């Protein structure tokens, strides 16, 4: 088992670009100029006696059509807390039935490249992490992050959702998207739970681990050594560490101390960078790898959101 110095001492090598906030304001302005054009169709095959499930589509950056699953408790007409569920790197977004049963209006979003949203953009896996890697304006994660944030715009457009009670959660890549959404929509996100956050401390991670997906970046640099500086510059605009100080809501983070996919050190780094909130908590799981105690931690996440968002349970 590796040993770690005091968690609060870890700091990333990433340098936040001077125009970081300006860049993301520009992305937000682009999103604002695109009508949501939401389509919501009930799916009887996936709905149950207690939950209505809907096939959702909406427009995002570059007019890419994004899919999602939307679940609400049956028979509830309004005043529901909203929950944005964001996916991992390879897995497909699950149906949000459990969160609907807990009393939330829950959207499980499939950003571009995921199976249900890949008709216009499909870099593949591996592929997303290095797609247009040397240009922040066309890098694959620019649209991917925007798609997740746009999911929040969908939730806020719904009459049944209480806009003052919206949360976001995910693990691995979903942990990174949780951080991004909570940062870019800090005025709307009231609580966040990020598990094993990937895409945090890129420059640290590619030195700390030789596993994939991060190894994709090292592979790219090995084949294009002249591009290293451009790669590092681009990645800084998408690094969770650079977003972290913009989070103002209560947030919990869980990491596994045996994680060789998302280095444990980077979990400490992004947590320490969350300087904009005085309500944060880090959960570490000594004998856990990238799952980061997910099944042990699930009840903690559920109770955290129940406390912060007070869903109706009956």
C-alpha positions as CSV (number, residue, x, y, z in Angstrom):
1,X,0.0,0.0,0.0
2,X,1.4,3.4,-0.9
3,X,1.9,6.0,1.8
4,X,0.9,9.6,1.4
5,X,2.0,12.8,3.0
6,X,-0.7,15.0,4.5
7,X,-3.5,15.3,1.9
8,X,-3.6,19.1,2.2
9,X,0.0,19.5,1.0
10,X,-0.6,18.2,-2.5
11,X,-0.6,20.8,-5.3
12,X,-0.7,20.3,-9.0
13,X,1.9,21.5,-11.5
14,X,-0.9,22.8,-13.8
15,X,-0.7,26.5,-14.5
16,X,-4.1,28.1,-14.9
17,X,-4.2,30.2,-18.1
18,X,-4.6,33.9,-17.6
19,X,-7.6,33.9,-20.0
20,X,-9.2,30.7,-18.5
21,X,-12.3,32.5,-17.3
22,X,-12.6,34.5,-20.6
23,X,-12.3,31.3,-22.6
24,X,-15.2,29.6,-20.8
25,X,-17.3,32.7,-20.8
26,X,-16.9,32.6,-24.6
27,X,-18.1,29.0,-24.6
28,X,-21.1,29.9,-22.4
29,X,-21.9,32.7,-24.8
30,X,-21.9,30.2,-27.7
31,X,-24.2,27.9,-25.8
32,X,-26.6,30.8,-25.0
33,X,-26.9,31.6,-28.7
34,X,-28.1,28.0,-29.5
35,X,-31.8,27.3,-28.8
36,X,-32.2,24.2,-26.6
37,X,-34.8,22.7,-28.9
38,X,-35.6,20.0,-26.3
39,X,-37.5,16.9,-27.2
40,X,-39.0,14.8,-24.4
41,X,-40.7,11.5,-25.3
42,X,-42.0,9.1,-22.7
43,X,-40.5,5.6,-23.1
44,X,-43.1,3.1,-22.0
45,X,-40.7,0.1,-22.2
46,X,-38.4,1.7,-19.7
47,X,-41.0,3.3,-17.5
48,X,-42.4,1.4,-14.4
49,X,-45.2,1.7,-12.0
50,X,-43.4,4.2,-9.9
51,X,-41.1,6.0,-12.4
52,X,-41.7,7.7,-15.8
53,X,-38.6,7.5,-18.1
54,X,-38.3,9.8,-21.1
55,X,-36.0,9.8,-24.1
56,X,-34.5,13.4,-24.2
57,X,-32.7,15.2,-27.0
58,X,-31.4,18.7,-27.0
59,X,-29.0,20.9,-29.0
60,X,-25.5,21.8,-27.8
61,X,-22.3,23.4,-29.0
62,X,-21.8,23.1,-32.8
63,X,-25.5,22.2,-33.0
64,X,-24.7,18.6,-32.0
65,X,-27.8,16.8,-30.9
66,X,-27.3,15.3,-27.5
67,X,-29.3,12.4,-25.9
68,X,-30.2,11.7,-22.4
69,X,-32.5,9.6,-20.2
70,X,-34.9,11.6,-17.9
71,X,-36.6,10.0,-15.0
72,X,-39.3,11.4,-12.7
73,X,-41.3,9.8,-9.9
74,X,-44.8,9.0,-11.3
75,X,-47.6,11.1,-10.2
76,X,-45.6,14.1,-9.0
77,X,-46.4,17.3,-10.9
78,X,-43.8,19.7,-9.6
79,X,-41.4,21.1,-7.0
80,X,-38.9,18.3,-7.5
81,X,-35.2,18.7,-6.8
82,X,-33.1,18.1,-10.0
83,X,-30.2,15.8,-10.4
84,X,-27.7,15.8,-13.3
85,X,-26.0,12.5,-13.7
86,X,-22.8,12.6,-15.8
87,X,-21.0,9.5,-17.2
88,X,-17.6,7.9,-17.1
89,X,-15.1,7.7,-20.0
90,X,-16.2,4.4,-21.5
91,X,-19.5,3.4,-19.9
92,X,-22.8,4.5,-21.3
93,X,-25.1,6.6,-19.1
94,X,-27.5,4.5,-17.1
95,X,-31.2,4.9,-16.7
96,X,-31.8,7.3,-13.8
97,X,-34.6,5.2,-12.2
98,X,-33.0,5.0,-8.7
99,X,-32.6,8.7,-8.4
100,X,-36.2,9.2,-9.5
101,X,-37.3,6.8,-6.8
102,X,-35.4,8.8,-4.3
103,X,-37.6,11.8,-5.3
104,X,-35.6,13.6,-7.9
105,X,-36.2,14.7,-11.5
106,X,-33.0,13.1,-12.8
107,X,-31.3,13.5,-16.2
108,X,-28.6,11.0,-17.2
109,X,-26.8,12.7,-20.1
110,X,-24.9,11.2,-23.0
111,X,-22.4,13.8,-24.2
112,X,-21.1,13.6,-27.8
113,X,-19.3,10.4,-28.7
114,X,-21.5,8.3,-26.4
115,X,-23.5,5.7,-28.2
116,X,-26.8,7.6,-28.3
117,X,-25.1,10.9,-29.3
118,X,-22.4,9.8,-31.7
119,X,-24.1,10.4,-35.1
120,X,-22.4,13.8,-35.6
121,X,-19.2,13.3,-33.5
122,X,-17.5,10.0,-32.8
123,X,-13.8,10.1,-32.1
124,X,-14.0,6.6,-30.4
125,X,-12.4,5.2,-27.3
126,X,-9.5,5.7,-27.3
127,X,-9.7,8.9,-29.2
128,X,-11.7,11.4,-27.2
129,X,-8.8,12.3,-24.9
130,X,-6.6,13.3,-27.8
131,X,-9.0,14.6,-30.4
132,X,-7.7,18.0,-31.7
133,X,-5.4,18.0,-28.7
134,X,-3.3,21.0,-29.7
135,X,-6.2,23.5,-30.2
136,X,-8.3,24.5,-27.2
137,X,-11.0,25.8,-29.6
138,X,-11.6,22.5,-31.3
139,X,-10.4,20.0,-28.6
140,X,-13.0,17.3,-28.1
141,X,-13.6,18.0,-24.5
142,X,-14.7,21.6,-25.2
143,X,-17.9,20.2,-26.7
144,X,-18.1,17.3,-24.3
145,X,-18.0,19.6,-21.3
146,X,-20.5,21.9,-22.9
147,X,-22.9,19.0,-23.5
148,X,-22.9,18.1,-19.8
149,X,-23.5,21.7,-18.8
150,X,-26.3,21.9,-21.3
151,X,-27.9,19.1,-19.4
152,X,-28.3,21.5,-16.5
153,X,-30.0,24.0,-18.8
154,X,-32.5,21.2,-19.7
155,X,-33.3,20.6,-16.1
156,X,-33.8,24.3,-15.4
157,X,-36.2,24.5,-18.3
158,X,-38.5,21.9,-16.7
159,X,-41.6,23.1,-14.9
160,X,-41.5,20.2,-12.4
161,X,-37.9,21.1,-11.3
162,X,-37.2,23.4,-8.4
163,X,-34.4,25.6,-9.8
164,X,-33.2,26.3,-6.3
165,X,-32.5,22.6,-5.6
166,X,-30.3,21.1,-8.3
167,X,-27.3,18.8,-7.8
168,X,-24.8,17.0,-9.9
169,X,-22.9,13.7,-9.5
170,X,-20.7,11.2,-11.3
171,X,-17.5,9.2,-11.0
172,X,-14.2,9.0,-12.9
173,X,-14.9,11.2,-16.0
174,X,-18.2,11.8,-14.3
175,X,-16.3,13.2,-11.3
176,X,-14.5,15.6,-13.6
177,X,-17.8,16.6,-15.3
178,X,-19.3,17.1,-11.8
179,X,-16.5,19.6,-11.0
180,X,-16.9,21.4,-14.3
181,X,-20.6,21.7,-14.1
182,X,-20.5,22.9,-10.4
183,X,-17.9,25.5,-11.5
184,X,-19.5,26.8,-14.7
185,X,-23.0,26.8,-13.2
186,X,-22.1,27.8,-9.7
187,X,-25.2,30.0,-9.4
188,X,-27.5,27.0,-10.0
189,X,-25.7,23.9,-8.6
190,X,-26.5,23.6,-4.9
191,X,-24.7,20.4,-4.2
192,X,-22.2,18.1,-5.9
193,X,-20.6,14.7,-5.3
194,X,-17.5,13.8,-7.4
195,X,-16.0,10.3,-7.3
196,X,-12.5,9.4,-8.3
197,X,-12.3,12.6,-10.4
198,X,-10.5,12.0,-13.7
199,X,-9.2,14.9,-15.9
200,X,-7.6,16.7,-12.9
201,X,-3.9,17.4,-12.9
202,X,-3.2,16.2,-16.4
203,X,0.5,17.1,-16.3
204,X,0.8,15.3,-13.0
205,X,-1.2,12.3,-14.0
206,X,0.8,11.5,-17.2
207,X,3.9,11.3,-15.0
208,X,2.3,9.4,-12.1
209,X,0.6,6.6,-14.0
210,X,1.3,4.5,-17.2
211,X,-2.2,3.2,-17.5
212,X,-4.9,4.2,-19.9
213,X,-6.7,6.5,-20.6
214,X,-4.0,9.0,-19.5
215,X,-1.4,7.0,-21.4
216,X,-3.2,8.1,-24.6
217,X,-1.6,11.6,-24.0
218,X,1.9,10.1,-23.6
219,X,1.3,8.1,-26.7
220,X,0.3,11.2,-28.6
221,X,3.3,13.2,-27.4
222,X,5.7,10.3,-28.2
223,X,4.4,10.3,-31.8
224,X,4.3,14.2,-32.0
225,X,7.1,15.3,-29.7
226,X,7.1,18.8,-31.3
227,X,3.6,19.3,-30.0
228,X,4.3,18.8,-26.3
229,X,4.1,22.5,-25.3
230,X,0.9,22.9,-27.3
231,X,-0.6,19.8,-25.7
232,X,0.1,21.0,-22.1
233,X,-1.2,24.5,-22.9
234,X,-4.5,23.1,-24.3
235,X,-5.0,20.7,-21.5
236,X,-4.8,23.5,-18.9
237,X,-8.1,24.9,-20.2
238,X,-9.8,21.6,-19.4
239,X,-8.1,20.6,-16.2
240,X,-10.5,20.1,-13.2
241,X,-7.9,21.7,-10.9
242,X,-8.3,25.0,-12.8
243,X,-12.1,24.8,-12.4
244,X,-12.1,23.8,-8.8
245,X,-11.8,27.3,-7.2
246,X,-15.0,28.4,-8.9
247,X,-17.1,25.8,-7.0
248,X,-19.1,27.5,-4.2
249,X,-21.7,24.8,-3.3
250,X,-21.3,22.0,-0.7
251,X,-19.3,19.2,-2.3
252,X,-18.1,15.7,-1.3
253,X,-15.3,13.9,-3.1
254,X,-14.3,10.2,-2.7
255,X,-11.1,8.6,-3.9
256,X,-9.4,5.2,-3.7
257,X,-5.9,5.1,-2.3
258,X,-5.0,2.2,-4.6
259,X,-6.2,3.9,-7.8
260,X,-3.7,3.4,-10.7
261,X,-6.0,4.8,-13.3
262,X,-6.7,8.2,-11.8
263,X,-3.7,8.8,-9.5
264,X,-4.7,9.3,-5.9
265,X,-2.4,12.3,-5.6
266,X,-4.6,14.2,-8.2
267,X,-7.7,13.6,-6.1
268,X,-5.9,15.4,-3.2
269,X,-4.8,18.1,-5.6
270,X,-8.3,19.0,-7.0
271,X,-9.8,18.8,-3.5
272,X,-7.3,21.2,-2.2
273,X,-8.0,23.6,-5.1
274,X,-11.6,23.9,-4.0
275,X,-11.0,27.1,-2.2
276,X,-14.4,28.8,-3.1
277,X,-16.4,26.6,-0.7
278,X,-16.2,26.1,3.0
279,X,-18.4,23.1,2.9
280,X,-16.4,20.2,1.4
281,X,-15.4,16.8,2.6
282,X,-13.0,14.2,1.3
283,X,-13.6,10.5,1.7
284,X,-10.7,8.2,1.2
285,X,-10.9,4.4,0.9
286,X,-7.7,2.6,1.8
287,X,-8.2,-0.7,0.0
288,X,-10.0,0.6,-3.0
289,X,-8.8,1.3,-6.6
290,X,-10.6,3.3,-9.2
291,X,-14.0,2.2,-7.9
292,X,-13.1,4.5,-4.9
293,X,-15.4,2.7,-2.5
294,X,-18.3,3.4,-4.9
295,X,-20.7,0.8,-3.4
296,X,-19.7,1.6,0.2
297,X,-20.0,5.3,-0.7
298,X,-23.4,5.3,-2.4
299,X,-25.4,5.7,0.8
300,X,-23.2,8.6,1.8
301,X,-23.9,10.3,-1.5
302,X,-27.6,9.6,-1.2
303,X,-27.7,11.0,2.4
304,X,-25.6,14.1,1.4
305,X,-28.1,15.1,-1.4
306,X,-31.1,14.4,0.8
307,X,-29.6,16.8,3.4
308,X,-28.7,19.4,0.8
309,X,-31.7,19.2,-1.5
310,X,-34.4,17.7,0.6
311,X,-36.2,15.6,-1.9
312,X,-39.8,14.6,-1.4
313,X,-39.8,10.9,-0.5
314,X,-43.5,10.1,-0.7
